[in-house]
Amino acid sequence: MCEMLDESRVSVCDAAIERYRERLGERLGGAVSFTHVDYRPTLVECLDPALVPEFQGLVRELMDAGADAP
């Protein structure tokens, strides 16, 4: 399960993280960071304020497509 934490951060479950890495990395490259914390969802952050709207749109697309489901 994924959860938007604020406009530039989302937590992503382990079952879906590879899909998020692939899609966000492909479109936003180094403007996105992935921070793994044991026993918690991975924190995904958009580091470039100018790309936040695109980040939000991609996250919504992934959520709507069920990319957060195993």
N, CA, C and O atoms as a printed pandas DataFrame, in Angstrom:
     atom_number atom_name residue_name chain_id  residue_number  x_coord  y_coord  z_coord
0              1         N          MET        A               1    0.842   -1.180    0.000
1              2        CA          MET        A               1    0.000    0.000    0.000
2              3         C          MET        A               1    0.883    1.238    0.000
3              4         O          MET        A               1    1.929    1.271    0.649
4              5         N          CYS        A               2    0.457    2.237   -0.723
5              6        CA          CYS        A               2    1.192    3.485   -0.808
6              7         C          CYS        A               2    0.373    4.589   -0.158
7              8         O          CYS        A               2   -0.856    4.548   -0.114
8              9         N          GLU        A               3    1.103    5.573    0.344
9             10        CA          GLU        A               3    0.438    6.688    1.005
10            11         C          GLU        A               3    1.187    7.974    0.689
11            12         O          GLU        A               3    2.396    8.065    0.904
12            13         N          MET        A               4    0.467    8.965    0.179
13            14        CA          MET        A               4    1.064   10.285   -0.026
14            15         C          MET        A               4    1.235   10.919    1.347
15            16         O          MET        A               4    0.273   11.022    2.108
16            17         N          LEU        A               5    2.439   11.340    1.665
17            18        CA          LEU        A               5    2.715   11.963    2.954
18            19         C          LEU        A               5    2.584   13.479    2.861
19            20         O          LEU        A               5    2.105   14.131    3.788
20            21         N          ASP        A               6    3.009   14.020    1.751
21            22        CA          ASP        A               6    2.818   15.431    1.428
22            23         C          ASP        A               6    3.063   15.584   -0.065
23            24         O          ASP        A               6    3.148   14.585   -0.779
24            25         N          GLU        A               7    3.176   16.804   -0.546
25            26        CA          GLU        A               7    3.234   16.996   -1.999
26            27         C          GLU        A               7    4.468   16.398   -2.663
27            28         O          GLU        A               7    4.449   16.123   -3.863
28            29         N          SER        A               8    5.537   16.194   -1.904
29            30        CA          SER        A               8    6.762   15.692   -2.530
30            31         C          SER        A               8    7.257   14.379   -1.941
31            32         O          SER        A               8    8.364   13.945   -2.257
32            33         N          ARG        A               9    6.447   13.730   -1.078
33            34        CA          ARG        A               9    6.875   12.471   -0.461
34            35         C          ARG        A               9    5.742   11.451   -0.459
35            36         O          ARG        A               9    4.575   11.788   -0.262
36            37         N          VAL        A              10    6.119   10.199   -0.682
37            38        CA          VAL        A              10    5.166    9.097   -0.651
38            39         C          VAL        A              10    5.854    7.899   -0.001
39            40         O          VAL        A              10    7.051    7.686   -0.194
40            41         N          SER        A              11    5.099    7.120    0.767
41            42        CA          SER        A              11    5.647    5.876    1.299
42            43         C          SER        A              11    5.124    4.741    0.424
43            44         O          SER        A              11    3.945    4.706    0.070
44            45         N          VAL        A              12    6.021    3.813    0.079
45            46        CA          VAL        A              12    5.690    2.749   -0.858
46            47         C          VAL        A              12    6.036    1.401   -0.229
47            48         O          VAL        A              12    7.148    1.204    0.262
48            49         N          CYS        A              13    5.074    0.474   -0.248
49            50        CA          CYS        A              13    5.299   -0.849    0.328
50            51         C          CYS        A              13    6.310   -1.643   -0.502
51            52         O          CYS        A              13    6.531   -1.359   -1.679
52            53         N          ASP        A              14    6.913   -2.634    0.135
53            54        CA          ASP        A              14    7.931   -3.458   -0.526
54            55         C          ASP        A              14    7.397   -4.160   -1.769
55            56         O          ASP        A              14    8.133   -4.351   -2.737
56            57         N          ALA        A              15    6.124   -4.546   -1.750
57            58        CA          ALA        A              15    5.547   -5.287   -2.878
58            59         C          ALA        A              15    5.488   -4.435   -4.150
59            60         O          ALA        A              15    5.460   -4.974   -5.256
60            61         N          ALA        A              16    5.469   -3.127   -3.997
61            62        CA          ALA        A              16    5.306   -2.251   -5.162
62            63         C          ALA        A              16    6.535   -1.409   -5.478
63            64         O          ALA        A              16    6.564   -0.734   -6.508
64            65         N          ILE        A              17    7.540   -1.432   -4.629
65            66        CA          ILE        A              17    8.640   -0.477   -4.780
66            67         C          ILE        A              17    9.360   -0.590   -6.115
67            68         O          ILE        A              17    9.774    0.427   -6.671
68            69         N          GLU        A              18    9.519   -1.787   -6.639
69            70        CA          GLU        A              18   10.236   -1.911   -7.923
70            71         C          GLU        A              18    9.501   -1.218   -9.053
71            72         O          GLU        A              18   10.133   -0.625   -9.927
72            73         N          ARG        A              19    8.164   -1.283   -9.052
73            74        CA          ARG        A              19    7.388   -0.579  -10.087
74            75         C          ARG        A              19    7.565    0.934   -9.966
75            76         O          ARG        A              19    7.671    1.638  -10.970
76            77         N          TYR        A              20    7.596    1.425   -8.727
77            78        CA          TYR        A              20    7.788    2.854   -8.506
78            79         C          TYR        A              20    9.206    3.265   -8.899
79            80         O          TYR        A              20    9.398    4.307   -9.527
80            81         N          ARG        A              21   10.190    2.459   -8.536
81            82        CA          ARG        A              21   11.579    2.768   -8.915
82            83         C          ARG        A              21   11.716    2.856  -10.432
83            84         O          ARG        A              21   12.339    3.775  -10.964
84            85         N          GLU        A              22   11.127    1.888  -11.110
85            86        CA          GLU        A              22   11.225    1.848  -12.566
86            87         C          GLU        A              22   10.578    3.078  -13.197
87            88         O          GLU        A              22   11.201    3.779  -13.994
88            89         N          ARG        A              23    9.342    3.329  -12.837
89            90        CA          ARG        A              23    8.572    4.418  -13.479
90            91         C          ARG        A              23    9.107    5.795  -13.100
91            92         O          ARG        A              23    9.327    6.637  -13.971
92            93         N          LEU        A              24    9.317    6.030  -11.802
93            94        CA          LEU        A              24    9.786    7.345  -11.379
94            95         C          LEU        A              24   11.227    7.581  -11.813
95            96         O          LEU        A              24   11.583    8.688  -12.218
96            97         N          GLY        A              25   12.053    6.547  -11.731
97            98        CA          GLY        A              25   13.440    6.673  -12.160
98            99         C          GLY        A              25   13.551    6.958  -13.647
99           100         O          GLY        A              25   14.389    7.746  -14.085
100          101         N          GLU        A              26   12.691    6.302  -14.414
101          102        CA          GLU        A              26   12.682    6.493  -15.872
102          103         C          GLU        A              26   12.334    7.933  -16.232
103          104         O          GLU        A              26   12.937    8.514  -17.134
104          105         N          ARG        A              27   11.372    8.501  -15.536
105          106        CA          ARG        A              27   10.882    9.842  -15.888
106          107         C          ARG        A              27   11.598   10.975  -15.162
107          108         O          ARG        A              27   11.773   12.059  -15.719
108          109         N          LEU        A              28   12.018   10.726  -13.905
109          110        CA          LEU        A              28   12.567   11.820  -13.105
110          111         C          LEU        A              28   14.036   11.632  -12.733
111          112         O          LEU        A              28   14.665   12.551  -12.208
112          113         N          GLY        A              29   14.579   10.463  -12.997
113          114        CA          GLY        A              29   15.999   10.206  -12.753
114          115         C          GLY        A              29   16.451   10.545  -11.348
115          116         O          GLY        A              29   15.834   10.136  -10.365
116          117         N          GLY        A              30   17.536   11.299  -11.266
117          118        CA          GLY        A              30   18.138   11.645   -9.985
118          119         C          GLY        A              30   17.359   12.650   -9.167
119          120         O          GLY        A              30   17.779   12.991   -8.061
120          121         N          ALA        A              31   16.246   13.133   -9.670
121          122        CA          ALA        A              31   15.420   14.071   -8.909
122          123         C          ALA        A              31   14.554   13.361   -7.884
123          124         O          ALA        A              31   13.807   14.002   -7.144
124          125         N          VAL        A              32   14.654   12.009   -7.837
125          126        CA          VAL        A              32   13.859   11.220   -6.895
126          127         C          VAL        A              32   14.816   10.396   -6.042
127          128         O          VAL        A              32   15.752    9.782   -6.555
128          129         N          SER        A              33   14.569   10.388   -4.729
129          130        CA          SER        A              33   15.375    9.550   -3.839
130          131         C          SER        A              33   14.488    8.472   -3.225
131          132         O          SER        A              33   13.291    8.667   -3.016
132          133         N          PHE        A              34   15.108    7.336   -2.944
133          134        CA          PHE        A              34   14.431    6.192   -2.347
134          135         C          PHE        A              34   15.181    5.846   -1.060
135          136         O          PHE        A              34   16.362    5.502   -1.101
136          137         N          THR        A              35   14.497    5.937    0.076
137          138        CA          THR        A              35   15.126    5.654    1.366
138          139         C          THR        A              35   14.441    4.462    1.999
139          140         O          THR        A              35   13.272    4.527    2.379
140          141         N          HIS        A              36   15.187    3.365    2.109
141          142        CA          HIS        A              36   14.646    2.149    2.719
142          143         C          HIS        A              36   14.877    2.189    4.224
143          144         O          HIS        A              36   15.969    2.521    4.686
144          145         N          VAL        A              37   13.846    1.849    4.978
145          146        CA          VAL        A              37   13.936    1.723    6.427
146          147         C          VAL        A              37   13.392    0.340    6.772
147          148         O          VAL        A              37   12.271    0.002    6.392
148          149         N          ASP        A              38   14.177   -0.460    7.487
149          150        CA          ASP        A              38   13.737   -1.809    7.846
150          151         C          ASP        A              38   12.367   -1.792    8.512
151          152         O          ASP        A              38   12.087   -0.969    9.384
152          153         N          TYR        A              39   11.529   -2.715    8.082
153          154        CA          TYR        A              39   10.187   -2.939    8.642
154          155         C          TYR        A              39    9.224   -1.778    8.416
155          156         O          TYR        A              39    8.200   -1.684    9.094
156          157         N          ARG        A              40    9.537   -0.905    7.483
157          158        CA          ARG        A              40    8.651    0.207    7.157
158          159         C          ARG        A              40    8.624    0.371    5.647
159          160         O          ARG        A              40    9.524   -0.111    4.959
160          161         N          PRO        A              41    7.608    1.041    5.120
161          162        CA          PRO        A              41    7.584    1.301    3.675
162          163         C          PRO        A              41    8.767    2.184    3.276
163          164         O          PRO        A              41    9.308    2.925    4.098
164          165         N          THR        A              42    9.154    2.097    2.024
165          166        CA          THR        A              42   10.234    2.922    1.496
166          167         C          THR        A              42    9.733    4.352    1.300
167          168         O          THR        A              42    8.645    4.576    0.770
168          169         N          LEU        A              43   10.535    5.301    1.732
169          170        CA          LEU        A              43   10.204    6.708    1.550
170          171         C          LEU        A              43   10.738    7.154    0.194
171          172         O          LEU        A              43   11.928    7.022   -0.090
172          173         N          VAL        A              44    9.847    7.681   -0.636
173          174        CA          VAL        A              44   10.217    8.175   -1.958
174          175         C          VAL        A              44    9.980    9.685   -1.947
175          176         O          VAL        A              44    8.888   10.154   -1.629
176          177         N          GLU        A              45   11.029   10.436   -2.302
177          178        CA          GLU        A              45   10.946   11.898   -2.261
178          179         C          GLU        A              45   11.351   12.511   -3.591
179          180         O          GLU        A              45   12.301   12.064   -4.234
180          181         N          CYS        A              46   10.628   13.527   -3.990
181          182        CA          CYS        A              46   11.011   14.323   -5.149
182          183         C          CYS        A              46   11.885   15.460   -4.630
183          184         O          CYS        A              46   11.441   16.278   -3.825
184          185         N          LEU        A              47   13.129   15.503   -5.097
185          186        CA          LEU        A              47   14.107   16.459   -4.587
186          187         C          LEU        A              47   14.108   17.793   -5.326
187          188         O          LEU        A              47   14.696   18.764   -4.849
188          189         N          ASP        A              48   13.461   17.849   -6.476
189          190        CA          ASP        A              48   13.445   19.067   -7.288
190          191         C          ASP        A              48   12.047   19.687   -7.236
191          192         O          ASP        A              48   11.107   19.133   -7.806
192          193         N          PRO        A              49   11.900   20.830   -6.558
193          194        CA          PRO        A              49   10.575   21.454   -6.445
194          195         C          PRO        A              49    9.900   21.702   -7.793
195          196         O          PRO        A              49    8.672   21.673   -7.878
196          197         N          ALA        A              50   10.671   21.941   -8.830
197          198        CA          ALA        A              50   10.088   22.191  -10.152
198          199         C          ALA        A              50    9.432   20.940  -10.732
199          200         O          ALA        A              50    8.571   21.044  -11.605
200          201         N          LEU        A              51    9.831   19.756  -10.254
201          202        CA          LEU        A              51    9.292   18.501  -10.774
202          203         C          LEU        A              51    8.197   17.888   -9.902
203          204         O          LEU        A              51    7.676   16.819  -10.218
204          205         N          VAL        A              52    7.849   18.560   -8.810
205          206        CA          VAL        A              52    6.825   18.031   -7.903
206          207         C          VAL        A              52    5.498   17.755   -8.617
207          208         O          VAL        A              52    4.912   16.698   -8.385
208          209         N          PRO        A              53    4.996   18.652   -9.473
209          210        CA          PRO        A              53    3.730   18.334  -10.151
210          211         C          PRO        A              53    3.810   17.056  -10.996
211          212         O          PRO        A              53    2.867   16.265  -11.005
212          213         N          GLU        A              54    4.915   16.850  -11.696
213          214        CA          GLU        A              54    5.075   15.627  -12.486
214          215         C          GLU        A              54    5.178   14.413  -11.572
215          216         O          GLU        A              54    4.593   13.370  -11.862
216          217         N          PHE        A              55    5.911   14.537  -10.478
217          218        CA          PHE        A              55    6.029   13.473   -9.477
218          219         C          PHE        A              55    4.644   13.080   -8.962
219          220         O          PHE        A              55    4.310   11.896   -8.918
220          221         N          GLN        A              56    3.848   14.061   -8.579
221          222        CA          GLN        A              56    2.497   13.795   -8.075
222          223         C          GLN        A              56    1.650   13.074   -9.113
223          224         O          GLN        A              56    0.927   12.133   -8.788
224          225         N          GLY        A              57    1.742   13.515  -10.358
225          226        CA          GLY        A              57    0.964   12.877  -11.425
226          227         C          GLY        A              57    1.373   11.428  -11.637
227          228         O          GLY        A              57    0.518   10.558  -11.806
228          229         N          LEU        A              58    2.669   11.166  -11.630
229          230        CA          LEU        A              58    3.147    9.793  -11.807
230          231         C          LEU        A              58    2.728    8.903  -10.644
231          232         O          LEU        A              58    2.322    7.760  -10.851
232          233         N          VAL        A              59    2.823    9.418   -9.436
233          234        CA          VAL        A              59    2.407    8.638   -8.261
234          235         C          VAL        A              59    0.920    8.327   -8.345
235          236         O          VAL        A              59    0.502    7.202   -8.068
236          237         N          ARG        A              60    0.121    9.315   -8.725
237          238        CA          ARG        A              60   -1.328    9.071   -8.862
238          239         C          ARG        A              60   -1.613    8.014   -9.925
239          240         O          ARG        A              60   -2.462    7.144   -9.729
240          241         N          GLU        A              61   -0.904    8.092  -11.050
241          242        CA          GLU        A              61   -1.079    7.084  -12.103
242          243         C          GLU        A              61   -0.751    5.692  -11.574
243          244         O          GLU        A              61   -1.490    4.739  -11.823
244          245         N          LEU        A              62    0.342    5.576  -10.855
245          246        CA          LEU        A              62    0.733    4.271  -10.307
246          247         C          LEU        A              62   -0.292    3.766   -9.298
247          248         O          LEU        A              62   -0.645    2.586   -9.301
248          249         N          MET        A              63   -0.763    4.649   -8.447
249          250        CA          MET        A              63   -1.779    4.249   -7.462
250          251         C          MET        A              63   -3.074    3.825   -8.156
251          252         O          MET        A              63   -3.668    2.803   -7.813
252          253         N          ASP        A              64   -3.502    4.624   -9.136
253          254        CA          ASP        A              64   -4.745    4.300   -9.861
254          255         C          ASP        A              64   -4.631    2.994  -10.634
255          256         O          ASP        A              64   -5.615    2.270  -10.789
256          257         N          ALA        A              65   -3.419    2.690  -11.122
257          258        CA          ALA        A              65   -3.215    1.465  -11.893
258          259         C          ALA        A              65   -3.036    0.241  -10.986
259          260         O          ALA        A              65   -2.887   -0.884  -11.464
260          261         N          GLY        A              66   -3.053    0.481   -9.682
261          262        CA          GLY        A              66   -2.906   -0.631   -8.757
262          263         C          GLY        A              66   -1.474   -1.082   -8.594
263          264         O          GLY        A              66   -1.225   -2.223   -8.203
264          265         N          ALA        A              67   -0.525   -0.205   -8.887
265          266        CA          ALA        A              67    0.884   -0.583   -8.774
266          267         C          ALA        A              67    1.298   -0.763   -7.334
267          268         O          ALA        A              67    2.392   -1.258   -7.064
268          269         N          ASP        A              68    0.442   -0.369   -6.399
269          270        CA          ASP        A              68    0.783   -0.577   -5.000
270          271         C          ASP        A              68    0.243   -1.903   -4.476
271          272         O          ASP        A              68    0.420   -2.237   -3.304
272          273         N          ALA        A              69   -0.411   -2.650   -5.349
273          274        CA          ALA        A              69   -0.906   -3.988   -4.973
274          275         C          ALA        A              69    0.147   -5.033   -5.309
275          276         O          ALA        A              69    0.872   -4.889   -6.293
276          277         N          PRO        A              70    0.236   -6.075   -4.507
277          278        CA          PRO        A              70    1.215   -7.129   -4.820
278          279         C          PRO        A              70    0.923   -7.837   -6.123
279          280         O          PRO        A              70    1.660   -8.743   -6.512
